[in-house]
Amino acid sequence: MTIGQRVFYILEEKHMTQKEFSDRTGIATTTISDWRKKNTNPGSDKIMVICSALEVSPEFLLSGISEDSERGQNVDYMVIPKGTEERELLEMFGKMDFVERAHIMEYAHKIKERKSNYLNSVDKKSMVKIAEFCDIEVFIDSEFEGEPAVDINYIDEDVRGNLGILDGNIIGDFSKYVRPVIEAWYKDNKAQLLSIWNNKKIQAIPAWE
């Protein structure tokens, strides 16, 4: 059974007319009729609105597997809006081959692990991330104690240090390739760092490349 055929099957079960279905989904009645006449399927962009109108899960509409089946009970869904970074990332991931996907997953797990290691190693629970660029994270003490400074965490090599807000002095075993990047970022964002510290108000610093 195709998706289009399943739509009509559900309509008959629910005693719902094509007109009512059209009103609920915003899909033209002529388009709905074409699914039957031409034996075609709804576009992928219509699946979620159809499921909502028919009160069925995407799993059932696409495969006929009900939620109370063993397979259906193990399925979860997430709706990701178009135009978001999350959607773009998933679309790119979908076009990758097996090896590329494995590399991406391995890298993502490493980032998660290194972030966790950093946060677990910080004594102050008041540290808040205010910026991230080029695999570098910047944390600031939300209690604004001590000398004006931020913590720097280079995710890729799991190197940690700090950066003086007033003088831009970098402390930490960062490589000769990473240190200039931090210096350039500091130069472009020094004014905002000073503003955050002087006003004692946490703000996220915009993306920087």
C-alpha positions in Angstrom: 0.0 0.0 0.0 1.4 3.4 -1.0 1.2 6.5 1.2 -1.5 8.0 -0.9 -3.5 4.8 -0.7 -3.1 4.7 3.0 -4.4 8.3 3.3 -7.6 7.3 1.6 -7.8 4.1 3.7 -7.6 6.2 6.9 -10.1 8.8 5.5 -12.6 5.9 5.0 -12.0 4.6 8.5 -12.6 8.0 10.0 -15.6 8.8 7.7 -13.8 12.0 6.7 -14.5 13.6 3.4 -11.8 14.9 1.0 -13.3 18.4 1.6 -12.9 18.1 5.4 -9.4 16.7 4.9 -8.5 19.6 2.6 -9.8 22.1 5.1 -7.7 20.6 7.9 -4.5 20.4 5.9 -4.7 23.3 3.5 -4.0 20.9 0.6 -6.2 21.5 -2.5 -8.9 18.9 -3.1 -7.6 18.5 -6.7 -4.2 17.6 -5.4 -5.8 15.0 -3.0 -7.8 13.6 -5.9 -4.7 13.2 -8.0 -3.1 10.9 -5.4 -5.9 8.4 -6.1 -6.3 9.0 -9.9 -2.6 9.0 -10.7 -1.6 6.7 -7.8 1.0 9.2 -6.5 2.1 10.1 -3.0 2.0 13.3 -1.0 5.2 15.4 -0.9 7.5 14.9 2.0 6.7 18.5 3.2 3.1 17.5 3.6 3.6 14.4 5.8 3.5 16.1 9.2 0.3 18.2 8.5 -1.4 15.1 7.1 -0.5 13.1 10.2 -1.9 15.9 12.4 -5.2 16.0 10.4 -5.6 12.2 10.5 -4.3 11.9 14.0 -1.8 9.2 13.1 2.0 8.9 13.5 4.4 9.4 10.6 5.5 5.8 11.2 2.0 4.5 10.5 1.4 6.8 7.5 4.7 5.9 5.9 4.9 2.2 6.7 1.6 1.0 8.2 3.3 0.2 11.4 1.1 1.2 14.4 2.5 2.8 17.6 1.3 -0.2 19.7 3.4 -2.6 17.7 6.9 -3.6 18.9 8.5 -1.5 16.2 6.2 1.4 16.7 6.9 1.6 20.4 10.6 2.1 19.7 10.2 5.0 17.3 10.6 8.6 18.3 10.1 11.7 16.2 11.5 15.2 16.0 10.2 18.0 13.8 13.0 20.3 12.7 12.0 23.6 11.0 13.5 24.5 7.6 16.2 27.2 7.6 17.7 26.1 10.9 21.3 25.0 11.4 20.0 21.7 12.8 18.1 21.0 9.7 21.0 22.0 7.5 23.3 19.7 9.5 20.9 16.7 9.2 20.5 17.3 5.4 24.2 17.3 4.9 24.6 14.2 7.1 22.0 12.4 5.0 24.1 13.0 1.9 27.3 11.6 3.4 28.5 8.1 2.8 29.1 5.6 5.6 32.8 6.5 6.3 32.0 10.3 6.4 29.1 9.7 8.8 31.4 7.6 11.1 34.0 10.4 11.2 31.3 13.0 12.0 29.9 10.9 14.8 33.3 10.2 16.2 34.1 13.9 16.2 30.8 14.8 17.8 31.4 12.2 20.6 34.9 13.6 21.2 33.5 17.2 21.5 30.9 16.1 23.9 33.4 14.1 26.0 35.9 17.0 26.1 33.2 19.5 27.1 32.1 17.2 29.9 35.7 16.8 31.0 36.2 20.6 31.1 33.0 21.2 33.1 33.8 18.5 35.5 37.3 19.9 36.1 36.1 23.4 36.9 35.8 24.1 40.6 33.5 27.1 40.2 30.0 26.1 39.2 29.4 29.8 38.2 31.4 29.5 35.0 29.2 30.3 32.0 30.1 29.9 28.3 29.9 33.2 26.5 31.5 32.3 23.1 32.6 29.5 20.9 34.7 29.7 17.7 37.2 27.5 15.8 36.7 24.7 18.4 37.5 27.2 21.2 35.2 27.8 24.1 35.3 30.9 26.3 33.9 30.8 29.8 33.4 33.6 32.3 32.8 33.6 36.0 29.2 34.8 36.5 30.2 36.0 40.0 32.9 38.2 38.5 35.4 37.3 41.2 39.2 38.0 41.0 41.1 39.6 38.2 39.2 40.3 34.9 39.7 37.1 32.9 38.0 34.3 31.0 38.8 30.6 30.8 39.7 29.2 27.4 39.1 25.6 26.4 40.5 24.3 23.1 38.2 21.4 22.4 40.2 19.7 19.6 43.3 19.1 21.7 41.7 19.3 25.1 43.9 22.2 26.2 42.8 24.7 28.8 44.0 28.1 30.0 42.8 31.6 30.5 42.9 35.0 28.9 43.3 38.3 30.7 40.5 40.7 29.7 42.6 43.9 30.4 45.8 43.0 28.7 45.0 40.0 26.5 47.6 37.8 28.2 47.1 34.2 27.3 48.1 31.5 29.8 48.0 27.9 28.7 49.8 25.3 26.6 48.1 26.3 23.4 49.9 25.5 20.1 51.5 28.1 17.8 48.5 27.7 15.5 45.8 28.2 18.2 47.4 31.1 20.1 47.2 33.6 17.1 43.5 32.7 16.7 42.8 33.5 20.3 44.7 36.7 20.0 42.7 37.8 16.9 39.4 36.9 18.6 40.4 38.9 21.7 41.4 42.0 19.6 38.0 42.0 17.9 36.0 41.4 21.1 38.0 43.2 23.8 35.5 46.0 24.1 32.6 43.6 24.7 34.6 41.5 27.2 35.3 44.7 29.2 31.7 45.7 29.0 30.5 42.3 30.3 33.0 42.4 33.2 32.5 46.1 34.2 28.7 45.8 34.0 28.7 42.4 35.6 26.1 41.2 33.1 26.5 37.9 31.2 26.1 38.2 27.4 26.8 35.9 24.6 29.4 37.1 22.1 28.3 36.7 18.5 29.8 34.0 16.3 33.3 34.9 15.0 35.4 33.4 12.2 
